[in-house]
Amino acid sequence: MVECIFCKITHKEIPSEILYEDEIALAVLDAHPIAPGHTIILPKIHAETILEVPNESLGPLFGVVKKVTGRLHETLHPDGFTIGINHGKWAGQAIDHLHIHVIPRWKTDGGSSIHGVVANPPQETLTEMKNKIIKE
């Protein structure tokens, strides 16, 4: 088996600052935060991407995202959140274990929206893109 740092965290072989835990996931403060309260949600099963998570686990996993986001909202009072997944190496995924970032945001934090992550608009029309994706 591949050594996975996030599996070691979920198995508590590596210490972390745990904010929430249930049978599906562990929520911990990011070891390299980009904002106060930056949290990552780690599924307890090893899945490299969201495509490997069993369907029956997806709802409960995003329930954890909602709980943690609510707690951060209540305690830190940010102006908003950026919630996201880096899916695959070329999308910025550094650890091959699905993790969902919950990043509190403030009006003055200097960041941008998720639309600032990439600048590669399609050359096709939206209809052409839709037809490519749903081609039967």
TIMI-2910 file (N, C-alpha, C, CB; in pm, 1 decimal, decimal comma, always signed):
<rs>
+----------+----------+----------+----------+----------+----------+----------+----------+----------+----------+----------+----------+------+
!      n_x !      n_y !      n_z !     ca_x !     ca_y !     ca_z !      c_x !      c_y !      c_z !     cb_x !     cb_y !     cb_z ! resn !
+----------+----------+----------+----------+----------+----------+----------+----------+----------+----------+----------+----------+------+
!    +84,5 !   -118,9 !     +0,0 !     +0,0 !     +0,0 !     +0,0 !    +88,7 !   +125,0 !     +0,0 !    -96,0 !     +0,0 !   +123,0 !  Met !
!    +44,2 !   +225,6 !    -68,8 !   +115,4 !   +351,7 !    -75,7 !   +102,7 !   +423,3 !    +58,6 !    +61,0 !   +439,9 !   -191,2 !  Val !
!   +212,5 !   +483,3 !   +101,9 !   +209,0 !   +561,6 !   +224,7 !   +128,6 !   +688,2 !   +199,6 !   +352,6 !   +595,6 !   +274,0 !  Glu !
!    +22,1 !   +708,4 !   +271,7 !    -64,7 !   +824,9 !   +252,6 !    -68,6 !   +904,4 !   +382,3 !   -209,0 !   +782,0 !   +209,2 !  Cys !
!    -20,4 !  +1026,8 !   +376,6 !    -16,7 !  +1111,0 !   +496,9 !   -157,5 !  +1136,9 !   +550,5 !    +53,4 !  +1244,6 !   +466,7 !  Ile !
!   -256,6 !  +1151,2 !   +460,7 !   -391,9 !  +1177,9 !   +509,0 !   -454,3 !  +1053,4 !   +572,1 !   -479,9 !  +1228,3 !   +394,4 !  Phe !
!   -421,1 !   +934,1 !   +521,7 !   -466,8 !   +812,0 !   +589,1 !   -405,0 !   +803,1 !   +728,9 !   -430,3 !   +686,0 !   +505,4 !  Cys !
!   -278,1 !   +841,2 !   +739,5 !   -212,9 !   +839,7 !   +870,5 !   -279,0 !   +939,8 !   +965,5 !    -62,9 !   +871,2 !   +856,1 !  Lys !
!   -322,4 !  +1053,6 !   +912,2 !   -392,8 !  +1151,9 !   +996,5 !   -527,9 !  +1096,9 !  +1038,9 !   -411,1 !  +1286,3 !   +921,4 !  Ile !
!   -603,4 !  +1037,6 !   +945,7 !   -735,4 !   +984,8 !   +983,3 !   -724,4 !   +867,2 !  +1079,7 !   -812,4 !   +941,9 !   +858,7 !  Thr !
!   -612,2 !   +794,4 !  +1074,5 !   -589,9 !   +684,4 !  +1169,0 !   -518,6 !   +731,1 !  +1296,6 !   -508,3 !   +573,9 !  +1101,8 !  His !
!   -495,2 !   +861,9 !  +1303,1 !   -434,0 !   +926,2 !  +1419,5 !   -292,1 !   +876,5 !  +1447,4 !   -520,0 !   +903,2 !  +1541,4 !  Lys !
!   -222,8 !   +841,1 !  +1340,1 !    -81,5 !   +806,3 !  +1350,7 !     +4,9 !   +932,0 !  +1344,5 !    -41,4 !   +708,2 !  +1238,9 !  Glu !
!    -51,7 !  +1039,0 !  +1292,7 !    +13,6 !  +1169,5 !  +1286,3 !    -78,1 !  +1267,2 !  +1358,3 !    +41,8 !  +1214,7 !  +1136,7 !  Ile !
!    -25,6 !  +1346,2 !  +1450,7 !   -112,1 !  +1441,0 !  +1521,8 !   -162,6 !  +1551,2 !  +1429,0 !    -37,0 !  +1502,9 !  +1640,0 !  Pro !
!   -281,8 !  +1598,4 !  +1459,3 !   -341,7 !  +1709,0 !  +1384,9 !   -437,6 !  +1782,1 !  +1477,7 !   -415,4 !  +1658,3 !  +1256,1 !  Ser !
!   -479,0 !  +1898,8 !  +1433,8 !   -575,4 !  +1978,0 !  +1510,9 !   -715,3 !  +1943,9 !  +1460,1 !   -546,4 !  +2132,7 !  +1498,4 !  Glu !
!   -780,3 !  +1849,7 !  +1527,4 !   -909,8 !  +1798,0 !  +1485,1 !  -1021,1 !  +1892,8 !  +1529,1 !   -933,3 !  +1656,7 !  +1542,2 !  Ile !
!  -1104,4 !  +1931,2 !  +1432,9 !  -1219,8 !  +2016,0 !  +1462,0 !  -1349,2 !  +1935,3 !  +1468,5 !  -1232,3 !  +2125,4 !  +1356,7 !  Leu !
!  -1354,5 !  +1823,4 !  +1396,0 !  -1476,0 !  +1742,0 !  +1391,4 !  -1438,3 !  +1602,5 !  +1343,4 !  -1584,5 !  +1806,1 !  +1298,0 !  Tyr !
!  -1512,1 !  +1503,6 !  +1393,7 !  -1490,9 !  +1366,0 !  +1348,7 !  -1620,9 !  +1289,3 !  +1359,8 !  -1379,6 !  +1296,5 !  +1431,0 !  Glu !
!  -1647,0 !  +1206,7 !  +1258,9 !  -1753,8 !  +1107,3 !  +1266,2 !  -1706,2 !   +983,8 !  +1192,1 !  -1888,3 !  +1161,8 !  +1205,9 !  Asp !
!  -1796,5 !   +890,6 !  +1164,9 !  -1753,9 !   +764,7 !  +1102,1 !  -1710,8 !   +781,8 !   +955,9 !  -1866,5 !   +663,3 !  +1109,8 !  Glu !
!  -1749,0 !   +891,0 !   +893,0 !  -1719,4 !   +914,8 !   +751,0 !  -1592,3 !   +996,1 !   +730,6 !  -1835,9 !   +986,0 !   +684,9 !  Ile !
!  -1570,9 !  +1098,0 !   +813,4 !  -1464,3 !  +1194,2 !   +784,3 !  -1404,5 !  +1254,5 !   +910,5 !  -1516,9 !  +1304,8 !   +695,5 !  Ala !
!  -1289,6 !  +1316,8 !   +887,3 !  -1219,2 !  +1391,4 !   +989,9 !  -1196,2 !  +1531,6 !   +933,8 !  -1083,5 !  +1321,3 !  +1031,0 !  Leu !
!  -1225,1 !  +1633,5 !  +1013,5 !  -1199,6 !  +1771,9 !   +973,8 !  -1086,2 !  +1824,1 !  +1060,0 !  -1328,0 !  +1861,4 !   +988,3 !  Ala !
!   -980,3 !  +1870,7 !   +992,4 !   -862,3 !  +1919,2 !  +1064,2 !   -820,1 !  +2054,4 !  +1009,2 !   -746,0 !  +1818,1 !  +1053,7 !  Val !
!   -756,2 !  +2133,2 !  +1094,4 !   -697,5 !  +2257,3 !  +1046,1 !   -586,0 !  +2224,0 !   +948,5 !   -644,5 !  +2343,9 !  +1163,4 !  Leu !
!   -581,8 !  +2293,4 !   +836,4 !   -477,2 !  +2271,3 !   +736,1 !   -342,0 !  +2304,1 !   +797,9 !   -502,2 !  +2357,8 !   +608,3 !  Asp !
!   -244,1 !  +2217,9 !   +776,8 !   -110,0 !  +2238,3 !   +833,7 !    -39,0 !  +2357,7 !   +770,9 !    -25,1 !  +2112,8 !   +815,2 !  Ala !
!    -83,6 !  +2398,4 !   +653,2 !    -26,5 !  +2513,3 !   +583,0 !   -140,4 !  +2607,5 !   +544,0 !    +55,2 !  +2468,1 !   +456,5 !  His !
!   -202,9 !  +2671,0 !   +643,3 !   -323,5 !  +2750,7 !   +616,6 !   -295,5 !  +2874,8 !   +532,4 !   -387,3 !  +2792,4 !   +747,2 !  Pro !
!   -393,0 !  +2907,5 !   +446,9 !   -384,8 !  +3030,9 !   +369,9 !   -480,5 !  +3136,5 !   +425,1 !   -415,5 !  +3003,7 !   +222,5 !  Ile !
!   -552,5 !  +3100,2 !   +530,7 !   -642,9 !  +3192,3 !   +599,7 !   -668,1 !  +3136,6 !   +739,4 !   -777,9 !  +3211,3 !   +520,4 !  Ala !
!   -702,8 !  +3223,0 !   +834,8 !   -739,9 !  +3172,6 !   +967,6 !   -858,1 !  +3076,2 !   +955,8 !   -775,2 !  +3290,1 !  +1063,3 !  Pro !
!   -846,6 !  +2959,8 !  +1018,9 !   -954,5 !  +2861,4 !  +1016,3 !   -955,9 !  +2772,0 !   +893,6 !  -1084,0 !  +2931,0 !  +1025,9 !  Gly !
!   -858,0 !  +2785,0 !   +804,3 !   -850,9 !  +2699,9 !   +684,7 !   -853,3 !  +2553,9 !   +728,7 !   -721,9 !  +2730,6 !   +600,2 !  His !
!   -955,2 !  +2483,1 !   +686,5 !   -979,8 !  +2346,4 !   +730,1 !   -984,0 !  +2253,5 !   +610,3 !  -1110,5 !  +2337,3 !   +809,8 !  Thr !
!   -940,9 !  +2129,3 !   +631,0 !   -959,4 !  +2027,9 !   +527,9 !  -1042,6 !  +1914,0 !   +585,0 !   -822,6 !  +1975,6 !   +475,5 !  Ile !
!  -1133,0 !  +1865,4 !   +501,2 !  -1218,4 !  +1752,8 !   +536,9 !  -1158,8 !  +1630,1 !   +468,5 !  -1369,5 !  +1776,9 !   +493,9 !  Ile !
!  -1126,1 !  +1528,4 !   +547,0 !  -1062,7 !  +1406,6 !   +495,9 !  -1157,5 !  +1288,1 !   +510,2 !   -930,1 !  +1378,5 !   +570,2 !  Leu !
!  -1197,3 !  +1225,6 !   +398,4 !  -1273,9 !  +1101,1 !   +413,0 !  -1187,9 !   +997,2 !   +484,2 !  -1321,1 !  +1047,3 !   +273,9 !  Pro !
!  -1249,2 !   +914,6 !   +565,1 !  -1173,9 !   +812,9 !   +636,9 !  -1134,4 !   +695,5 !   +547,8 !  -1254,4 !   +762,9 !   +753,9 !  Lys !
!  -1203,1 !   +679,9 !   +435,1 !  -1159,5 !   +578,6 !   +338,8 !  -1056,7 !   +643,0 !   +246,7 !  -1280,8 !   +520,5 !   +256,9 !  Ile !
!   -964,1 !   +562,9 !   +197,5 !   -867,6 !   +617,9 !   +102,2 !   -933,1 !   +621,7 !    -36,0 !   -735,3 !   +532,9 !    +99,7 !  His !
!   -948,2 !   +740,1 !    -87,1 !   -998,2 !   +762,7 !   -222,4 !   -916,3 !   +878,1 !   -278,1 !  -1154,6 !   +794,0 !   -224,8 !  Ala !
!   -852,7 !   +856,6 !   -391,9 !   -768,9 !   +962,7 !   -447,1 !   -851,1 !  +1081,5 !   -495,0 !   -685,5 !   +908,8 !   -561,4 !  Glu !
!   -967,3 !  +1055,4 !   -553,6 !  -1052,1 !  +1163,7 !   -604,3 !  -1197,1 !  +1136,4 !   -567,9 !  -1036,7 !  +1179,1 !   -757,8 !  Thr !
!  -1281,5 !  +1232,6 !   -594,8 !  -1424,2 !  +1218,2 !   -565,4 !  -1486,1 !  +1104,0 !   -644,6 !  -1497,9 !  +1348,2 !   -595,8 !  Ile !
!  -1427,7 !  +1069,5 !   -759,5 !  -1481,1 !   +961,2 !   -842,0 !  -1466,7 !   +825,5 !   -775,3 !  -1411,9 !   +959,2 !   -976,4 !  Leu !
!  -1379,4 !   +813,4 !   -677,8 !  -1356,4 !   +686,9 !   -608,0 !  -1435,8 !   +674,2 !   -477,8 !  -1209,7 !   +671,8 !   -578,5 !  Glu !
!  -1503,8 !   +778,6 !   -437,1 !  -1583,3 !   +774,1 !   -314,4 !  -1715,3 !   +703,1 !   -344,7 !  -1608,6 !   +918,4 !   -257,7 !  Val !
!  -1752,5 !   +604,2 !   -265,3 !  -1881,9 !   +537,8 !   -288,3 !  -1997,0 !   +638,7 !   -281,9 !  -1904,2 !   +425,2 !   -184,3 !  Pro !
!  -2093,7 !   +622,1 !   -369,9 !  -2206,8 !   +715,4 !   -376,5 !  -2274,6 !   +735,0 !   -241,5 !  -2308,6 !   +666,2 !   -477,2 !  Asn !
!  -2287,7 !   +626,6 !   -165,1 !  -2357,5 !   +637,1 !    -36,8 !  -2279,3 !   +718,0 !    +66,4 !  -2385,1 !   +498,8 !    +17,8 !  Glu !
!  -2152,6 !   +744,0 !    +40,9 !  -2071,8 !   +823,8 !   +133,2 !  -2068,4 !   +972,1 !    +97,1 !  -1931,3 !   +770,2 !   +136,8 !  Ser !
!  -2108,5 !  +1006,8 !    -24,3 !  -2097,9 !  +1146,0 !    -68,2 !  -2187,3 !  +1240,9 !    +10,9 !  -2131,9 !  +1155,8 !   -214,1 !  Leu !
!  -2312,5 !  +1203,3 !    +33,6 !  -2403,0 !  +1288,8 !   +110,4 !  -2350,6 !  +1314,4 !   +251,0 !  -2541,3 !  +1225,9 !   +117,6 !  Gly !
!  -2317,2 !  +1207,5 !   +325,4 !  -2261,7 !  +1229,0 !   +458,7 !  -2131,3 !  +1308,8 !   +457,8 !  -2238,7 !  +1096,4 !   +525,6 !  Pro !
!  -2046,4 !  +1289,3 !   +356,2 !  -1921,2 !  +1363,9 !   +347,8 !  -1949,6 !  +1513,7 !   +334,2 !  -1836,2 !  +1313,9 !   +228,7 !  Leu !
!  -2043,4 !  +1549,5 !   +247,4 !  -2075,0 !  +1690,4 !   +231,8 !  -2157,8 !  +1743,7 !   +348,8 !  -2149,0 !  +1712,5 !   +101,5 !  Phe !
!  -2220,2 !  +1653,6 !   +425,5 !  -2281,4 !  +1693,9 !   +551,8 !  -2175,5 !  +1742,1 !   +650,2 !  -2361,1 !  +1577,6 !   +612,5 !  Gly !
!  -2060,3 !  +1676,1 !   +650,1 !  -1949,0 !  +1719,5 !   +735,1 !  -1899,1 !  +1856,7 !   +688,9 !  -1833,0 !  +1615,3 !   +731,9 !  Val !
!  -1889,0 !  +1876,5 !   +557,8 !  -1847,4 !  +2007,0 !   +505,1 !  -1942,3 !  +2115,4 !   +556,1 !  -1844,5 !  +2005,7 !   +349,2 !  Val !
!  -2072,2 !  +2087,8 !   +552,0 !  -2172,2 !  +2184,7 !   +598,1 !  -2157,1 !  +2212,3 !   +748,1 !  -2314,5 !  +2133,5 !   +567,8 !  Lys !
!  -2140,7 !  +2108,3 !   +829,6 !  -2125,7 !  +2126,2 !   +974,7 !  -2003,3 !  +2211,0 !  +1007,4 !  -2115,0 !  +1989,8 !  +1044,7 !  Lys !
!  -1892,2 !  +2178,1 !   +944,5 !  -1767,9 !  +2249,0 !   +973,3 !  -1777,1 !  +2394,1 !   +925,5 !  -1648,3 !  +2177,9 !   +906,6 !  Val !
!  -1833,2 !  +2414,8 !   +809,0 !  -1851,1 !  +2551,3 !   +758,6 !  -1938,3 !  +2631,7 !   +854,0 !  -1913,5 !  +2549,9 !   +617,3 !  Thr !
!  -2044,5 !  +2571,6 !   +903,9 !  -2132,4 !  +2639,1 !  +1000,3 !  -2058,3 !  +2676,8 !  +1128,0 !  -2251,5 !  +2550,0 !  +1034,4 !  Gly !
!  -1977,8 !  +2585,4 !  +1176,3 !  -1901,7 !  +2612,9 !  +1299,6 !  -1800,9 !  +2725,4 !  +1278,2 !  -1828,8 !  +2485,8 !  +1347,6 !  Arg !
!  -1731,1 !  +2723,4 !  +1164,1 !  -1636,5 !  +2830,5 !  +1132,8 !  -1708,9 !  +2964,4 !  +1120,0 !  -1559,9 !  +2798,6 !  +1003,0 !  Leu !
!  -1826,9 !  +2961,6 !  +1059,6 !  -1906,3 !  +3084,4 !  +1044,3 !  -1945,8 !  +3141,0 !  +1180,6 !  -2032,6 !  +3056,9 !   +959,8 !  His !
!  -1991,6 !  +3052,4 !  +1270,2 !  -2035,8 !  +3095,1 !  +1403,2 !  -1922,5 !  +3151,3 !  +1487,9 !  -2099,6 !  +2979,4 !  +1475,6 !  Glu !
!  -1803,2 !  +3096,3 !  +1473,5 !  -1694,1 !  +3133,6 !  +1563,1 !  -1599,9 !  +3239,2 !  +1507,5 !  -1615,8 !  +3013,1 !  +1597,5 !  Thr !
!  -1572,8 !  +3234,4 !  +1377,6 !  -1476,5 !  +3327,5 !  +1318,5 !  -1542,0 !  +3446,7 !  +1248,9 !  -1389,6 !  +3254,2 !  +1220,2 !  Leu !
!  -1669,0 !  +3434,5 !  +1216,3 !  -1745,9 !  +3541,5 !  +1152,4 !  -1682,3 !  +3594,2 !  +1023,3 !  -1763,1 !  +3655,4 !  +1249,3 !  His !
!  -1642,6 !  +3504,8 !   +931,0 !  -1587,2 !  +3553,7 !   +805,1 !  -1697,8 !  +3614,5 !   +719,3 !  -1516,0 !  +3440,0 !   +728,8 !  Pro !
!  -1656,6 !  +3684,8 !   +615,2 !  -1751,8 !  +3744,3 !   +521,4 !  -1800,4 !  +3643,6 !   +418,4 !  -1688,8 !  +3863,0 !   +451,0 !  Asp !
!  -1733,4 !  +3531,2 !   +405,6 !  -1771,1 !  +3427,5 !   +310,0 !  -1676,1 !  +3309,6 !   +321,3 !  -1771,3 !  +3482,9 !   +166,3 !  Gly !
!  -1689,5 !  +3215,0 !   +228,5 !  -1604,8 !  +3096,3 !   +225,0 !  -1571,9 !  +3061,4 !    +81,3 !  -1673,1 !  +2977,4 !   +295,3 !  Phe !
!  -1456,2 !  +3005,1 !    +60,8 !  -1426,7 !  +2933,7 !    -62,5 !  -1415,3 !  +2787,6 !    -22,2 !  -1294,5 !  +2987,3 !   -133,9 !  Thr !
!  -1496,4 !  +2704,4 !    -85,8 !  -1498,5 !  +2561,4 !    -56,8 !  -1463,5 !  +2490,0 !   -186,3 !  -1638,6 !  +2514,5 !     -0,4 !  Ile !
!  -1360,9 !  +2405,0 !   -183,0 !  -1322,3 !  +2343,2 !   -308,1 !  -1237,2 !  +2218,9 !   -294,5 !  -1250,8 !  +2440,4 !   -389,2 !  Gly !
!  -1221,7 !  +2154,2 !   -409,9 !  -1144,9 !  +2031,0 !   -422,5 !  -1046,7 !  +2048,6 !   -537,3 !  -1238,1 !  +1907,2 !   -446,0 !  Ile !
!   -919,6 !  +2023,6 !   -510,7 !   -821,1 !  +2014,0 !   -618,1 !   -822,4 !  +1867,9 !   -661,2 !   -675,4 !  +2062,0 !   -571,8 !  Asn !
!   -874,7 !  +1841,7 !   -781,2 !   -901,2 !  +1705,9 !   -828,6 !   -797,3 !  +1667,0 !   -932,7 !  -1044,0 !  +1694,5 !   -887,3 !  His !
!   -692,0 !  +1596,7 !   -889,6 !   -585,1 !  +1555,2 !   -979,6 !   -464,8 !  +1648,0 !   -973,1 !   -636,5 !  +1548,7 !  -1121,1 !  Gly !
!   -350,0 !  +1592,4 !  -1008,6 !   -223,0 !  +1664,4 !   -999,9 !   -226,6 !  +1797,8 !  -1073,1 !   -111,5 !  +1579,2 !  -1055,7 !  Lys !
!   -280,4 !  +1801,3 !  -1194,1 !   -276,4 !  +1923,3 !  -1274,7 !   -379,2 !  +2025,5 !  -1230,0 !   -298,5 !  +1890,1 !  -1420,1 !  Trp !
!   -463,6 !  +1989,1 !  -1134,9 !   -556,0 !  +2084,9 !  -1074,6 !   -503,4 !  +2132,6 !   -939,7 !   -695,4 !  +2022,4 !  -1058,3 !  Ala !
!   -381,7 !  +2091,1 !   -906,0 !   -320,3 !  +2136,5 !   -782,0 !   -328,1 !  +2039,2 !   -666,4 !   -382,0 !  +2262,0 !   -741,2 !  Gly !
!   -379,1 !  +1917,2 !   -688,8 !   -387,5 !  +1819,5 !   -579,9 !   -247,4 !  +1770,0 !   -546,8 !   -480,5 !  +1700,2 !   -618,1 !  Gln !
!   -199,9 !  +1801,9 !   -428,5 !    -63,4 !  +1765,8 !   -387,2 !    -58,9 !  +1631,6 !   -314,6 !     -5,3 !  +1874,6 !   -297,1 !  Ala !
!   -167,6 !  +1592,2 !   -249,9 !   -175,4 !  +1464,6 !   -178,0 !   -282,4 !  +1380,9 !   -247,5 !   -208,7 !  +1485,3 !    -23,7 !  Ile !
!   -247,2 !  +1257,4 !   -282,7 !   -340,2 !  +1170,1 !   -355,2 !   -442,4 !  +1105,2 !   -262,1 !   -263,1 !  +1062,0 !   -430,0 !  Asp !
!   -513,3 !  +1189,0 !   -189,5 !   -624,0 !  +1146,5 !   -102,5 !   -722,3 !  +1262,2 !   -108,0 !   -576,4 !  +1113,2 !    +48,8 !  His !
!   -845,3 !  +1233,8 !   -149,3 !   -945,9 !  +1339,2 !   -159,1 !   -949,4 !  +1420,5 !    -31,1 !  -1084,3 !  +1279,9 !   -188,4 !  Leu !
!   -950,7 !  +1550,3 !    -46,2 !   -969,4 !  +1639,7 !    +68,1 !  -1040,9 !  +1764,8 !    +18,6 !   -832,3 !  +1675,9 !   +136,3 !  His !
!  -1129,0 !  +1813,3 !   +101,4 !  -1211,4 !  +1927,9 !    +66,7 !  -1167,4 !  +2044,5 !   +153,5 !  -1363,4 !  +1897,1 !    +85,4 !  Ile !
!  -1126,2 !  +2151,8 !    +87,4 !  -1082,8 !  +2271,8 !   +158,5 !  -1203,5 !  +2357,9 !   +194,3 !   -982,3 !  +2352,6 !    +73,4 !  His !
!  -1207,9 !  +2405,3 !   +316,2 !  -1304,8 !  +2505,2 !   +360,6 !  -1220,0 !  +2623,8 !   +407,0 !  -1402,2 !  +2449,7 !   +477,1 !  Val !
!  -1224,4 !  +2730,6 !   +327,7 !  -1137,5 !  +2845,4 !   +352,3 !  -1222,2 !  +2967,6 !   +386,5 !  -1047,6 !  +2874,1 !   +229,2 !  Ile !
!  -1217,6 !  +3011,7 !   +511,8 !  -1288,3 !  +3135,0 !   +547,2 !  -1230,3 !  +3253,1 !   +468,4 !  -1278,8 !  +3161,6 !   +700,1 !  Pro !
!  -1319,2 !  +3343,5 !   +428,3 !  -1277,1 !  +3457,9 !   +347,7 !  -1325,5 !  +3587,6 !   +411,9 !  -1330,6 !  +3445,8 !   +203,1 !  Arg !
!  -1244,7 !  +3691,2 !   +397,8 !  -1277,7 !  +3823,9 !   +448,3 !  -1265,4 !  +3925,1 !   +334,7 !  -1185,4 !  +3862,8 !   +567,4 !  Trp !
!  -1342,3 !  +4032,0 !   +345,0 !  -1343,1 !  +4136,3 !   +241,0 !  -1203,2 !  +4185,7 !   +207,7 !  -1429,0 !  +4253,7 !   +285,1 !  Lys !
!  -1116,8 !  +4188,9 !   +304,0 !   -983,6 !  +4247,1 !   +285,3 !   -872,3 !  +4143,4 !   +270,0 !   -951,6 !  +4336,5 !   +401,3 !  Thr !
!   -906,7 !  +4016,6 !   +238,8 !   -802,1 !  +3913,4 !   +237,4 !   -718,0 !  +3909,5 !   +109,9 !   -864,7 !  +3779,7 !   +257,3 !  Asp !
!   -752,8 !  +3986,6 !     +9,9 !   -671,8 !  +3992,9 !   -111,2 !   -687,9 !  +3875,6 !   -205,2 !   -530,8 !  +4004,2 !    -74,4 !  Gly !
!   -774,4 !  +3782,8 !   -174,2 !   -795,7 !  +3667,3 !   -260,9 !   -895,3 !  +3697,9 !   -371,7 !   -843,9 !  +3548,6 !   -179,5 !  Gly !
!   -923,3 !  +3596,1 !   -450,1 !  -1021,9 !  +3612,1 !   -556,6 !  -1119,2 !  +3494,9 !   -551,9 !   -953,1 !  +3621,4 !   -696,1 !  Ser !
!  -1214,1 !  +3495,6 !   -641,7 !  -1311,9 !  +3387,5 !   -646,3 !  -1250,8 !  +3264,8 !   -713,1 !  -1439,3 !  +3432,0 !   -721,1 !  Ser !
!  -1324,6 !  +3158,9 !   -713,4 !  -1279,8 !  +3036,2 !   -777,8 !  -1257,4 !  +3058,0 !   -927,5 !  -1381,7 !  +2924,1 !   -755,2 !  Ile !
!  -1319,7 !  +3160,1 !   -982,4 !  -1300,6 !  +3192,1 !  -1123,2 !  -1159,6 !  +3244,3 !  -1152,1 !  -1403,5 !  +3294,6 !  -1167,0 !  His !
!  -1085,0 !  +3278,5 !  -1048,9 !   -948,3 !  +3325,7 !  -1066,6 !   -844,9 !  +3214,0 !  -1070,0 !   -914,1 !  +3420,8 !   -957,3 !  Gly !
!   -888,8 !  +3089,4 !  -1058,7 !   -797,4 !  +2976,2 !  -1053,1 !   -734,4 !  +2946,7 !  -1189,0 !   -870,1 !  +2853,4 !  -1002,4 !  Val !
!   -808,2 !  +2964,9 !  -1296,4 !   -760,9 !  +2928,3 !  -1429,5 !   -816,2 !  +3026,5 !  -1531,7 !   -802,1 !  +2783,3 !  -1465,0 !  Val !
!   -743,9 !  +3041,8 !  -1641,0 !   -789,2 !  +3127,0 !  -1751,6 !   -772,4 !  +3048,2 !  -1881,3 !   -708,9 !  +3263,0 !  -1756,6 !  Ala !
!   -867,1 !  +2958,9 !  -1908,5 !   -861,2 !  +2872,3 !  -2025,1 !  -1002,1 !  +2850,5 !  -2079,5 !   -794,3 !  +2737,4 !  -1990,0 !  Asn !
!  -1067,8 !  +2957,9 !  -2127,7 !  -1205,4 !  +2942,4 !  -2174,9 !  -1212,4 !  +2853,1 !  -2299,2 !  -1266,4 !  +3079,7 !  -2205,4 !  Pro !
!  -1322,6 !  +2780,1 !  -2314,0 !  -1336,0 !  +2691,4 !  -2429,7 !  -1347,7 !  +2770,6 !  -2560,1 !  -1458,2 !  +2600,5 !  -2412,7 !  Pro !
!  -1304,9 !  +2707,6 !  -2668,1 !  -1318,3 !  +2766,8 !  -2800,6 !  -1455,3 !  +2735,8 !  -2861,0 !  -1207,1 !  +2716,1 !  -2893,0 !  Gln !
!  -1518,2 !  +2626,9 !  -2813,2 !  -1649,5 !  +2587,1 !  -2861,6 !  -1758,5 !  +2673,3 !  -2799,3 !  -1675,0 !  +2439,5 !  -2831,5 !  Glu !
!  -1873,3 !  +2674,5 !  -2862,9 !  -1990,0 !  +2738,8 !  -2803,5 !  -2036,5 !  +2651,4 !  -2686,7 !  -2105,2 !  +2759,2 !  -2909,9 !  Thr !
!  -2122,8 !  +2705,5 !  -2603,2 !  -2175,9 !  +2626,5 !  -2492,5 !  -2254,7 !  +2506,5 !  -2543,4 !  -2264,3 !  +2712,9 !  -2403,0 !  Leu !
!  -2328,7 !  +2523,6 !  -2651,8 !  -2404,8 !  +2412,7 !  -2710,1 !  -2310,6 !  +2303,9 !  -2760,5 !  -2494,7 !  +2462,8 !  -2825,1 !  Thr !
!  -2203,6 !  +2342,5 !  -2828,9 !  -2106,7 !  +2244,0 !  -2876,5 !  -2041,7 !  +2170,2 !  -2759,1 !  -1999,0 !  +2312,2 !  -2962,7 !  Glu !
!  -2010,2 !  +2242,7 !  -2654,6 !  -1950,5 !  +2180,6 !  -2537,3 !  -2048,9 !  +2083,2 !  -2473,0 !  -1906,7 !  +2287,6 !  -2436,0 !  Met !
!  -2173,3 !  +2124,2 !  -2457,5 !  -2276,0 !  +2035,4 !  -2400,8 !  -2287,4 !  +1909,6 !  -2482,7 !  -2412,2 !  +2105,7 !  -2393,6 !  Lys !
!  -2293,8 !  +1923,2 !  -2615,0 !  -2309,0 !  +1806,3 !  -2701,4 !  -2187,1 !  +1713,8 !  -2692,6 !  -2330,9 !  +1850,6 !  -2846,5 !  Asn !
!  -2070,2 !  +1768,0 !  -2674,6 !  -1948,8 !  +1686,5 !  -2657,6 !  -1956,7 !  +1606,3 !  -2526,8 !  -1821,5 !  +1776,8 !  -2658,1 !  Lys !
!  -2005,9 !  +1670,4 !  -2423,5 !  -2010,1 !  +1607,4 !  -2290,6 !  -2118,3 !  +1502,3 !  -2280,9 !  -2031,7 !  +1712,0 !  -2183,3 !  Ile !
!  -2237,2 !  +1529,1 !  -2334,6 !  -2348,2 !  +1434,3 !  -2318,5 !  -2365,8 !  +1342,8 !  -2439,2 !  -2477,0 !  +1509,6 !  -2293,5 !  Ile !
!  -2270,8 !  +1345,2 !  -2531,2 !  -2274,8 !  +1260,9 !  -2650,8 !  -2309,6 !  +1117,7 !  -2611,7 !  -2139,2 !  +1265,2 !  -2726,1 !  Lys !
!  -2408,4 !  +1063,0 !  -2680,7 !  -2453,3 !   +926,4 !  -2647,7 !  -2410,0 !   +828,1 !  -2751,4 !  -2603,7 !   +920,8 !  -2633,0 !  Glu !
+----------+----------+----------+----------+----------+----------+----------+----------+----------+----------+----------+----------+------+
</rs>
